[in-house]
């Protein structure tokens, strides 16, 4: 059955707005702080004709540039999905990404605090191509996508609402493994194991706050996974096997480390989540949301006694742009809990109350996060930032904004509280 033209048009508008909004965000990041514009000493297109003048970009900046443009490529393909052929589904987004990056780099020539670079254009275009490719394989003709969807439909509930829940788990995984640059170098592996070993040697270094964050977050995600399970599928144990694989993979990722708090927190999460696996699905979702909110609060209140207190930062993304790779990791860290809460709220709330839940939830989340960030002014080693408030609230609204009803899908399955919340499916 073909999708309703009205739904398709609304979908195009949504994805078009996503493309425009993300392009504006990339421009904001590329041209900040928007002051000091000058033409003195500017040699137009010198960064293209003689790329060496920009110097060699550190690998962390290159990775950050690639990762930043991946969503842009994905959004472009989703926006153009009804007009794109196999070839231009990637070529056209790549050209748009390259042109956007070129425009930003061109304008950076007139900002003394920024450095225009051909390397940045190449990295940004690469990120756009990766995002476009990831989106383009989501077609019926793609062998890779058929393999993925076969497994997805085998183990998880149908419908786009369940897809949002799977995206949440994917975002958490990305928060643990970004920047996704593996290294088998022995020195990197030793560095990845160093925190756990040092804590074993010096138990007084064990961070209870970090342990509690891992325990609450992973327990919440384990219960979230139960709301995704297809009838009769045992996902609980498999989820913790997946968590173990993610944590062990941190050892091989550059700039990532495995801590004793993460390992013991995951074990504590297993025991904690086991207490709630027999609840009806609607209550499971609510307990999951409670764990994630508590985990977020603990993470926000953790401090470093050796650090200094700092005033509240009112300029969005200013801290993230000082260290792009660390900034991207921080953005993911604070965004996935909001995405999880939005999914769980859509799952557990009745269809006739979802509009009210969406608006009240956005307000409550914004107030909670702002309060926690504001309080960080009094915590040594922490920096309160309006960016966190904007990211969490924006992510919440985005996950409510994405439609979960489409042609051929039972709306009672995907638009309300899920399939019969009183059922106990996919438990153990």
C-alpha positions in Angstrom: 0.0 0.0 0.0 1.4 3.4 -0.9 1.8 5.9 1.9 -0.9 8.6 2.1 0.3 11.7 0.2 -0.6 14.0 3.0 1.5 12.0 5.5 4.3 11.9 2.9 4.1 15.7 2.5 4.2 16.3 6.2 7.2 14.0 6.5 9.0 15.9 3.8 8.3 19.2 5.7 9.6 17.7 8.9 12.8 16.4 7.4 13.2 19.6 5.4 13.1 21.6 8.7 15.5 19.1 10.2 18.0 19.7 7.3 17.6 23.5 7.7 17.9 23.5 11.4 21.0 21.3 11.4 22.6 23.4 8.7 22.1 26.5 10.9 23.6 24.7 13.8 26.6 23.7 11.8 27.0 27.3 10.6 26.7 28.5 14.2 29.4 26.2 15.3 31.6 27.1 12.4 31.3 30.9 12.6 31.2 31.4 16.4 31.9 33.9 18.0 30.7 36.1 15.1 33.0 39.0 16.1 36.2 40.5 14.8 35.3 40.3 11.1 38.0 41.7 8.9 39.3 41.6 5.4 42.9 42.5 6.4 45.4 39.9 5.2 42.7 37.7 3.6 43.8 35.9 0.5 40.6 34.5 -1.0 40.6 30.8 -1.6 44.2 30.4 -0.3 43.0 27.6 2.0 41.9 25.7 -1.1 44.9 26.5 -3.4 47.5 26.1 -0.7 46.0 23.8 2.0 49.3 23.7 3.8 48.8 27.2 5.2 46.2 25.9 7.6 48.6 23.5 9.2 47.9 19.9 10.0 44.7 19.4 11.8 44.8 17.1 14.8 43.1 13.8 14.4 40.6 14.7 17.1 39.4 17.7 15.1 39.1 15.6 11.9 37.0 12.9 13.7 34.8 15.6 15.2 34.2 17.2 11.8 33.3 13.8 10.3 30.9 12.9 13.2 29.3 16.4 13.1 28.2 16.0 9.5 26.9 12.4 9.6 23.4 13.5 10.8 23.3 16.1 8.1 23.8 13.5 5.4 21.2 11.3 7.0 18.7 14.1 7.2 19.3 15.0 3.5 18.6 11.5 2.3 15.4 11.2 4.4 14.2 14.5 3.1 14.9 13.6 -0.6 13.9 9.9 -0.3 11.0 10.1 -2.7 13.0 11.9 -5.4 16.4 10.3 -5.1 17.7 7.5 -7.3 20.3 5.0 -6.1 23.3 7.1 -7.3 22.2 10.6 -6.5 20.9 9.4 -3.1 24.5 9.8 -2.0 26.0 12.1 -4.6 23.6 15.0 -4.2 23.8 15.0 -0.4 27.6 14.8 -0.7 27.6 17.9 -2.9 25.3 19.8 -0.6 27.4 18.9 2.4 30.6 20.0 0.5 29.0 23.3 -0.5 27.8 24.0 3.0 31.2 23.2 4.4 32.9 25.3 1.7 30.7 28.3 2.5 31.4 28.1 6.2 35.2 27.7 5.6 35.1 30.6 3.1 33.5 32.9 5.7 36.0 31.7 8.4 38.7 33.5 6.4 37.2 36.8 7.7 37.3 35.7 11.3 40.8 35.9 12.8 39.9 33.5 15.6 39.0 30.7 13.1 41.2 28.9 10.6 39.8 28.0 7.2 41.0 24.6 6.1 40.6 22.3 3.1 41.0 19.4 5.5 37.9 20.4 7.3 35.9 20.5 4.0 37.1 17.0 3.2 36.3 15.7 6.7 32.8 17.3 6.6 32.1 15.9 3.1 33.2 12.5 4.3 30.8 12.7 7.3 27.9 13.7 4.9 28.7 10.8 2.7 28.7 8.4 5.6 25.4 9.7 6.9 23.9 9.5 3.4 25.1 6.0 2.9 23.7 4.9 6.3 20.3 6.4 5.3 20.4 5.1 1.8 20.9 1.4 2.8 17.5 1.6 4.4 15.7 0.4 1.3 14.0 -2.8 0.4 16.6 -3.5 -2.3 19.5 -3.4 0.1 20.8 -6.8 1.1 22.4 -5.3 4.2 19.2 -3.6 5.3 17.2 -6.7 4.7 19.5 -8.6 7.1 19.2 -5.9 9.7 15.4 -5.7 9.4 15.1 -9.5 9.6 16.8 -9.5 12.9 15.0 -6.4 14.0 11.6 -7.9 13.4 12.6 -11.2 14.8 13.5 -9.8 18.2 11.6 -6.5 18.6 8.1 -5.1 18.3 7.1 -3.7 14.9 6.5 0.0 14.4 8.4 3.2 14.5 7.9 3.7 18.2 10.0 0.6 18.9 12.6 2.0 16.4 12.9 5.1 18.6 13.7 2.9 21.6 16.4 1.1 19.6 17.8 4.5 18.6 18.1 5.3 22.3 20.1 2.2 22.9 22.3 3.1 19.9 22.9 6.6 21.3 23.9 5.2 24.7 26.3 2.9 22.9 27.7 5.8 20.9 28.1 7.8 24.2 30.3 5.0 25.5 32.4 4.4 22.3 32.7 7.8 20.6 34.9 8.7 18.7 34.7 5.2 17.4 38.4 5.1 16.5 39.8 1.7 17.4 43.5 1.0 18.1 45.2 -2.4 18.8 48.3 -0.6 20.0 49.5 -2.2 23.2 50.0 1.2 24.8 46.4 2.2 24.0 45.1 -1.0 25.5 47.1 -0.5 28.7 45.7 3.1 28.8 42.2 1.7 28.4 42.6 -0.6 31.4 44.5 1.9 33.5 41.6 3.4 35.5 40.3 -0.1 36.6 43.7 -1.2 37.6 44.6 2.0 39.5 41.3 1.8 41.4 42.0 -1.8 42.4 45.4 -0.7 43.6 44.0 2.4 45.4 40.3 1.6 46.5 40.0 5.1 47.9 39.8 6.4 44.3 36.6 4.6 43.7 33.9 7.1 42.7 30.5 6.2 44.2 28.8 8.8 42.1 30.2 7.4 38.9 29.2 3.9 40.0 25.7 5.0 40.8 25.4 6.7 37.4 26.3 3.5 35.6 24.1 1.3 37.8 21.0 3.5 37.4 21.5 4.2 33.7 22.1 0.6 32.7 19.2 -0.7 34.9 16.9 1.9 33.2 18.1 0.8 29.7 17.6 -2.9 30.6 14.0 -2.2 31.5 13.6 0.0 28.4 14.8 -3.0 26.3 12.0 -5.1 27.8 9.4 -2.7 26.4 10.9 -3.3 22.9 10.9 -7.1 23.0 8.7 -9.1 20.6 6.3 -11.6 22.2 8.2 -14.5 23.6 11.7 -13.1 23.0 14.1 -13.2 25.9 16.1 -9.9 25.6 17.0 -9.2 29.2 20.0 -11.5 29.4 21.1 -10.6 25.9 21.0 -7.0 26.8 23.5 -7.4 29.5 25.7 -9.5 27.2 25.5 -6.5 24.9 26.5 -4.1 27.7 29.5 -6.3 28.6 30.6 -6.2 24.9 30.3 -2.4 24.8 32.2 -1.8 28.0 35.0 -4.2 26.9 35.2 -2.5 23.6 36.1 0.8 25.4 39.5 -0.7 26.0 40.2 -0.7 22.2 38.8 2.8 21.5 41.2 5.8 21.5 40.6 8.2 24.3 38.2 5.7 26.0 38.9 3.8 29.2 37.3 1.0 31.2 36.7 1.9 34.8 36.0 -0.3 37.8 32.9 1.8 38.4 31.5 0.9 35.0 32.1 -2.8 35.5 30.6 -3.0 39.1 27.9 -0.5 38.1 26.7 -2.9 35.3 26.7 -5.8 37.8 24.7 -3.7 40.2 22.3 -2.8 37.4 21.7 -6.4 36.7 20.6 -7.1 40.2 18.5 -3.9 40.4 16.7 -4.4 37.1 15.9 -8.1 38.0 13.6 -6.8 40.8 11.2 -5.3 38.1 11.2 -7.6 35.2 7.8 -9.1 36.0 6.0 -5.8 36.0 3.4 -5.0 33.3 5.1 -3.2 30.5 3.5 0.2 31.2 4.9 0.1 34.8 8.2 -1.2 33.5 8.5 1.9 31.3 7.8 4.2 34.3 10.4 2.5 36.5 12.9 2.7 33.6 12.2 6.4 33.3 12.7 6.9 37.1 16.1 5.1 36.9 17.3 7.2 34.0 16.2 10.5 35.7 18.0 9.5 38.9 21.0 8.5 36.9 21.1 11.8 35.1 20.7 13.7 38.4 23.6 11.8 40.0 25.8 12.5 37.0 24.9 16.2 37.2 25.7 16.4 40.9 29.1 14.6 40.8 31.9 17.0 41.6 35.7 17.1 41.9 37.0 18.4 45.2 40.3 19.4 43.6 38.5 21.6 41.0 37.2 25.1 41.1 33.8 26.6 41.0 32.8 28.5 37.8 29.9 30.8 36.9 27.1 29.7 34.7 27.7 29.6 31.0 24.9 31.4 29.0 26.4 31.1 25.5 25.1 27.9 23.8 27.8 25.4 22.7 30.7 27.7 23.6 32.4 25.1 25.8 31.8 22.3 23.2 33.5 24.3 20.5 36.7 24.9 22.5 37.4 21.1 22.3 35.2 19.8 19.4 35.6 16.0 20.0 35.1 16.2 23.8 32.2 18.6 23.1 30.5 16.0 20.8 30.9 13.3 23.3 29.4 15.5 26.0 26.5 16.4 23.7 25.7 12.7 23.2 26.1 12.0 26.9 23.3 14.5 27.8 21.1 13.9 24.8 20.5 10.1 25.0 18.8 10.3 28.5 16.3 12.9 27.1 15.7 10.6 24.1 15.0 7.7 26.4 12.6 9.7 28.5 10.7 10.8 25.4 10.4 7.3 24.1 9.3 5.9 27.5 6.7 8.7 27.8 5.3 8.0 24.4 5.2 4.3 25.2 3.4 4.6 28.5 1.0 7.5 27.9 -2.5 6.9 26.4 -3.0 8.4 22.9 -5.5 11.0 24.2 -3.0 12.3 26.8 0.1 12.4 24.6 -0.1 16.1 23.7 -0.4 17.1 27.3 2.4 14.7 28.3 4.7 16.1 25.6 4.3 19.8 26.6 4.3 19.2 30.4 7.2 16.8 30.0 9.2 19.4 28.1 8.6 22.1 30.7 9.4 19.8 33.6 12.5 18.5 32.0 13.8 22.0 31.1 13.2 23.1 34.7 14.9 20.0 36.2 17.9 20.3 34.0 18.2 24.1 34.4 18.1 23.6 38.2 20.8 21.0 38.2 23.0 23.0 35.8 22.5 26.2 37.9 23.5 24.4 41.0 26.7 23.3 39.4 28.0 26.8 40.0 28.5 25.7 43.6 30.1 22.3 42.8 33.9 22.3 42.4 35.1 20.9 39.0 31.7 21.4 37.3 30.5 24.0 34.8 26.8 24.9 34.6 25.8 25.4 31.0 22.7 26.5 29.2 23.7 24.1 26.4 22.6 21.1 28.4 19.2 22.6 29.0 18.8 23.3 25.2 20.0 19.8 24.2 17.8 17.9 26.6 14.7 19.9 25.9 15.4 19.8 22.1 16.0 16.1 22.1 12.8 15.5 24.0 10.8 17.5 21.5 12.6 15.9 18.6 11.6 12.4 19.8 8.0 13.5 20.1 8.1 15.3 16.8 9.1 12.2 14.8 5.9 10.5 13.6 5.4 6.9 14.7 2.3 6.1 12.5 2.7 5.2 8.9 0.8 3.3 6.3 0.5 -0.4 7.0 1.3 -0.1 10.7 -1.3 -0.6 13.3 -1.6 2.7 15.1 -2.8 1.0 18.3 0.6 -0.7 18.3 2.8 2.3 17.8 1.0 5.4 18.8 -0.1 4.7 22.3 1.2 2.7 25.2 2.4 -0.1 23.1 0.9 -3.6 22.8 -1.2 -4.4 25.8 0.9 -3.0 28.6 -0.3 -5.6 31.0 1.6 -8.3 29.1 4.8 -9.8 30.4 6.7 -10.5 27.1 10.4 -10.7 26.4 11.2 -10.9 30.0 14.0 -13.4 30.7 
